[in-house]
Amino acid sequence: MPDRQPCPARPSVTTSLSTASLLAPPAERPPVGKFRSGRMAETLPEALAAWRITTPHAEVADSTARLLGGTVRPGRPAGDDAFEVLTDTADVDIVIDAPSAISTELKLWDHRGLAHHCDGSVFLSADDRRGTACGCPATYTERRVLAHDGQGPQVYTSTRFRLANQLTLGTFLHESISWELAEEMSGLRAAVGRAGRPARLRLKLAHAEFVSPTGIRVDRTRPVLEFIAPMAAGWTRLQSNSARLAKEAARATWGAVVRASRHRGAALGSRVQPAVHR
């Protein structure tokens, strides 16, 4: 059995999920955590054989540790990495709600900041260039060569998803600079689009070994995303009803908070009597 350990003493951070995040549509909700395939070991990057999850929410850390196994550790005292979960899992079934949850962009920085930002066909920023042709090569092979030589932008892929076995926990984010993953993304977006409803996919870490040109054996892991199947129509209706009920509950909670605040304000006002000047 995986070693499931309770979350350690909490840093002094805000750990509860906000009402605003519950009311927002899935595409607009801030991620409750990030899936990562590596970490910094002292000053060097280290590839991991299982997923590492970072989150600012204690309840998310505890839930993912119970679901995926592993250990919860304190992370940075503040920010999005307040907790980290070193899971025992390299394969995770996820649900992607729409093709827009998968994006691939190309970015290049220089001393001035972000110098090039496109999707491979048109610029995504800045304002004076947005929507115009970016001039990037048509194939990922050519783009990768230019990026390796420092003459072209690096690929960045992001995927927003929910855990298939705990959908109500929230939306997670995975980001990658893998060229292999980026090349596979157009087919995955098309598959999710054809599904016409949320789809089940598998996010996993694939291990590979290769020998560098200098003769050094290198171990590496890379993220792989596999399409499994569309979610059943009945499941989609159930999720729609669940989302509606969650929104209603969140609104009711928020209304209760507002009413309680007003009541406290009124009670305080009744106790404070104006001074009478004689």
ChimeraX attribute file (.defattr): number of C-alpha atoms within 10 A of each C-alpha:
attribute: neighborCount
match mode: 1-to-1
recipient: residues
	/A:1	4
	/A:2	14
	/A:3	13
	/A:4	17
	/A:5	14
	/A:6	15
	/A:7	19
	/A:8	13
	/A:9	9
	/A:10	16
	/A:11	16
	/A:12	9
	/A:13	13
	/A:14	14
	/A:15	17
	/A:16	11
	/A:17	16
	/A:18	11
	/A:19	14
	/A:20	13
	/A:21	16
	/A:22	19
	/A:23	18
	/A:24	12
	/A:25	10
	/A:26	19
	/A:27	14
	/A:28	10
	/A:29	16
	/A:30	16
	/A:31	20
	/A:32	21
	/A:33	24
	/A:34	21
	/A:35	19
	/A:36	20
	/A:37	21
	/A:38	17
	/A:39	13
	/A:40	9
	/A:41	9
	/A:42	7
	/A:43	7
	/A:44	8
	/A:45	10
	/A:46	14
	/A:47	18
	/A:48	18
	/A:49	19
	/A:50	21
	/A:51	26
	/A:52	22
	/A:53	25
	/A:54	26
	/A:55	23
	/A:56	27
	/A:57	21
	/A:58	23
	/A:59	17
	/A:60	23
	/A:61	28
	/A:62	21
	/A:63	16
	/A:64	21
	/A:65	25
	/A:66	18
	/A:67	17
	/A:68	22
	/A:69	20
	/A:70	22
	/A:71	23
	/A:72	25
	/A:73	19
	/A:74	18
	/A:75	18
	/A:76	14
	/A:77	14
	/A:78	13
	/A:79	12
	/A:80	17
	/A:81	17
	/A:82	23
	/A:83	29
	/A:84	29
	/A:85	26
	/A:86	21
	/A:87	23
	/A:88	19
	/A:89	17
	/A:90	18
	/A:91	17
	/A:92	16
	/A:93	18
	/A:94	24
	/A:95	25
	/A:96	25
	/A:97	22
	/A:98	19
	/A:99	23
	/A:100	13
	/A:101	16
	/A:102	19
	/A:103	17
	/A:104	20
	/A:105	19
	/A:106	22
	/A:107	18
	/A:108	17
	/A:109	13
	/A:110	8
	/A:111	6
	/A:112	6
	/A:113	8
	/A:114	12
	/A:115	13
	/A:116	19
	/A:117	22
	/A:118	25
	/A:119	18
	/A:120	22
	/A:121	16
	/A:122	16
	/A:123	22
	/A:124	20
	/A:125	15
	/A:126	13
	/A:127	8
	/A:128	8
	/A:129	15
	/A:130	14
	/A:131	15
	/A:132	13
	/A:133	14
	/A:134	17
	/A:135	11
	/A:136	19
	/A:137	14
	/A:138	10
	/A:139	10
	/A:140	16
	/A:141	12
	/A:142	13
	/A:143	20
	/A:144	19
	/A:145	12
	/A:146	16
	/A:147	16
	/A:148	12
	/A:149	8
	/A:150	11
	/A:151	12
	/A:152	20
	/A:153	22
	/A:154	21
	/A:155	25
	/A:156	18
	/A:157	19
	/A:158	17
	/A:159	22
	/A:160	25
	/A:161	28
	/A:162	22
	/A:163	21
	/A:164	17
	/A:165	13
	/A:166	13
	/A:167	13
	/A:168	14
	/A:169	17
	/A:170	19
	/A:171	22
	/A:172	21
	/A:173	18
	/A:174	19
	/A:175	17
	/A:176	18
	/A:177	17
	/A:178	15
	/A:179	17
	/A:180	14
	/A:181	18
	/A:182	20
	/A:183	16
	/A:184	13
	/A:185	20
	/A:186	14
	/A:187	12
	/A:188	17
	/A:189	19
	/A:190	11
	/A:191	17
	/A:192	25
	/A:193	17
	/A:194	12
	/A:195	16
	/A:196	14
	/A:197	17
	/A:198	22
	/A:199	25
	/A:200	24
	/A:201	23
	/A:202	17
	/A:203	22
	/A:204	21
	/A:205	21
	/A:206	14
	/A:207	14
	/A:208	10
	/A:209	10
	/A:210	11
	/A:211	10
	/A:212	9
	/A:213	7
	/A:214	6
	/A:215	8
	/A:216	9
	/A:217	11
	/A:218	10
	/A:219	11
	/A:220	15
	/A:221	18
	/A:222	20
	/A:223	21
	/A:224	16
	/A:225	19
	/A:226	15
	/A:227	19
	/A:228	15
	/A:229	14
	/A:230	21
	/A:231	18
	/A:232	13
	/A:233	12
	/A:234	9
	/A:235	11
	/A:236	15
	/A:237	11
	/A:238	12
	/A:239	15
	/A:240	12
	/A:241	12
	/A:242	13
	/A:243	17
	/A:244	13
	/A:245	12
	/A:246	15
	/A:247	18
	/A:248	13
	/A:249	15
	/A:250	18
	/A:251	16
	/A:252	12
	/A:253	13
	/A:254	15
	/A:255	12
	/A:256	12
	/A:257	12
	/A:258	12
	/A:259	12
	/A:260	12
	/A:261	12
	/A:262	12
	/A:263	12
	/A:264	12
	/A:265	11
	/A:266	11
	/A:267	11
	/A:268	11
	/A:269	11
	/A:270	10
	/A:271	8
	/A:272	8
	/A:273	8
	/A:274	8
	/A:275	6
	/A:276	5
	/A:277	4
	/A:278	3
